[in-house]
Amino acid sequence: MGNALPLTDMPLGTAMHNIEITRGRGGQLARAAGAVAKLIAKEGKSATLRLPSGEVRLVSQNCLATVGQVGNVGVNQKSLGRAGTTPWGYPALGRRTRKRKKYSDSFILRCRK
């Protein structure tokens, strides 16, 4: 897990992430939390990858990729707990998250009497 290799050295079916599109430009594919791409085929100087979106893409076999899946798979599974809580656990700015356009009917009736 975590070894960066050229696609020529990887066997078919390898799960990988952080894949370069062109050699030397740095990883650009499959970098989100939990993302993984698979090496489907090798033909000549190009390799066929299945990306997390389902797209099948040709990439040069000289490009580097990191073996394994990106961590933090359950990043979207965390519950915020209640309305008005930010993803960092702090209350939202202000007391209410929604504006009170009208007060309740009982309050209005009490004020009219």
Contacts in CASP RR format, 6 or more apart in sequence:
PFRMAT RR
TARGET T0000
AUTHOR 0000-0000-0000
METHOD contacts of the structure
MODEL  1
MGNALPLTDMPLGTAMHNIEITRGRGGQLARAAGAVAKLIAKEGKSATLR
LPSGEVRLVSQNCLATVGQVGNVGVNQKSLGRAGTTPWGYPALGRRTRKR
KKYSDSFILRCRK
1 67 0 8 1.000
1 68 0 8 1.000
2 66 0 8 1.000
2 67 0 8 1.000
2 68 0 8 1.000
3 66 0 8 1.000
3 67 0 8 1.000
4 18 0 8 1.000
4 64 0 8 1.000
4 65 0 8 1.000
4 66 0 8 1.000
4 67 0 8 1.000
5 64 0 8 1.000
5 65 0 8 1.000
5 67 0 8 1.000
6 61 0 8 1.000
6 62 0 8 1.000
6 63 0 8 1.000
6 64 0 8 1.000
6 65 0 8 1.000
7 39 0 8 1.000
7 42 0 8 1.000
7 47 0 8 1.000
7 59 0 8 1.000
7 60 0 8 1.000
7 61 0 8 1.000
7 62 0 8 1.000
7 63 0 8 1.000
7 64 0 8 1.000
7 65 0 8 1.000
8 42 0 8 1.000
8 61 0 8 1.000
8 62 0 8 1.000
10 16 0 8 1.000
10 39 0 8 1.000
10 65 0 8 1.000
10 67 0 8 1.000
11 39 0 8 1.000
12 39 0 8 1.000
12 40 0 8 1.000
12 41 0 8 1.000
12 42 0 8 1.000
13 38 0 8 1.000
13 39 0 8 1.000
13 40 0 8 1.000
14 38 0 8 1.000
14 39 0 8 1.000
14 67 0 8 1.000
14 68 0 8 1.000
15 36 0 8 1.000
15 37 0 8 1.000
15 38 0 8 1.000
15 67 0 8 1.000
15 68 0 8 1.000
15 69 0 8 1.000
16 30 0 8 1.000
16 36 0 8 1.000
16 37 0 8 1.000
16 38 0 8 1.000
16 39 0 8 1.000
16 65 0 8 1.000
16 66 0 8 1.000
16 67 0 8 1.000
16 68 0 8 1.000
17 29 0 8 1.000
17 30 0 8 1.000
17 31 0 8 1.000
17 35 0 8 1.000
17 36 0 8 1.000
17 37 0 8 1.000
17 65 0 8 1.000
17 66 0 8 1.000
17 68 0 8 1.000
17 69 0 8 1.000
17 70 0 8 1.000
18 27 0 8 1.000
18 29 0 8 1.000
18 30 0 8 1.000
18 31 0 8 1.000
18 65 0 8 1.000
18 66 0 8 1.000
18 70 0 8 1.000
19 27 0 8 1.000
19 28 0 8 1.000
19 29 0 8 1.000
19 30 0 8 1.000
19 37 0 8 1.000
19 49 0 8 1.000
19 59 0 8 1.000
19 63 0 8 1.000
19 64 0 8 1.000
19 65 0 8 1.000
19 66 0 8 1.000
20 26 0 8 1.000
20 27 0 8 1.000
20 28 0 8 1.000
20 29 0 8 1.000
20 59 0 8 1.000
20 63 0 8 1.000
20 64 0 8 1.000
20 65 0 8 1.000
21 27 0 8 1.000
21 28 0 8 1.000
21 29 0 8 1.000
21 59 0 8 1.000
21 63 0 8 1.000
22 60 0 8 1.000
22 63 0 8 1.000
23 60 0 8 1.000
23 62 0 8 1.000
23 63 0 8 1.000
23 64 0 8 1.000
24 64 0 8 1.000
26 64 0 8 1.000
27 64 0 8 1.000
27 65 0 8 1.000
29 37 0 8 1.000
29 49 0 8 1.000
29 51 0 8 1.000
29 57 0 8 1.000
29 59 0 8 1.000
30 36 0 8 1.000
30 37 0 8 1.000
30 51 0 8 1.000
30 52 0 8 1.000
30 70 0 8 1.000
31 70 0 8 1.000
32 52 0 8 1.000
32 70 0 8 1.000
33 70 0 8 1.000
33 71 0 8 1.000
33 72 0 8 1.000
33 73 0 8 1.000
33 74 0 8 1.000
33 75 0 8 1.000
34 69 0 8 1.000
34 70 0 8 1.000
34 71 0 8 1.000
34 72 0 8 1.000
34 73 0 8 1.000
34 74 0 8 1.000
34 75 0 8 1.000
35 52 0 8 1.000
35 69 0 8 1.000
35 70 0 8 1.000
36 52 0 8 1.000
36 68 0 8 1.000
36 69 0 8 1.000
36 70 0 8 1.000
37 49 0 8 1.000
37 50 0 8 1.000
37 51 0 8 1.000
37 52 0 8 1.000
37 65 0 8 1.000
38 49 0 8 1.000
38 50 0 8 1.000
39 47 0 8 1.000
39 48 0 8 1.000
39 49 0 8 1.000
40 48 0 8 1.000
40 49 0 8 1.000
40 50 0 8 1.000
40 56 0 8 1.000
41 47 0 8 1.000
41 48 0 8 1.000
42 48 0 8 1.000
42 61 0 8 1.000
44 61 0 8 1.000
45 60 0 8 1.000
45 61 0 8 1.000
45 62 0 8 1.000
46 58 0 8 1.000
46 59 0 8 1.000
46 60 0 8 1.000
46 61 0 8 1.000
47 58 0 8 1.000
47 59 0 8 1.000
47 60 0 8 1.000
47 61 0 8 1.000
47 63 0 8 1.000
48 56 0 8 1.000
48 57 0 8 1.000
48 58 0 8 1.000
49 56 0 8 1.000
49 57 0 8 1.000
49 58 0 8 1.000
49 59 0 8 1.000
50 56 0 8 1.000
51 57 0 8 1.000
78 87 0 8 1.000
80 86 0 8 1.000
80 87 0 8 1.000
80 89 0 8 1.000
83 97 0 8 1.000
84 91 0 8 1.000
84 92 0 8 1.000
84 97 0 8 1.000
85 91 0 8 1.000
85 92 0 8 1.000
86 92 0 8 1.000
102 108 0 8 1.000
END
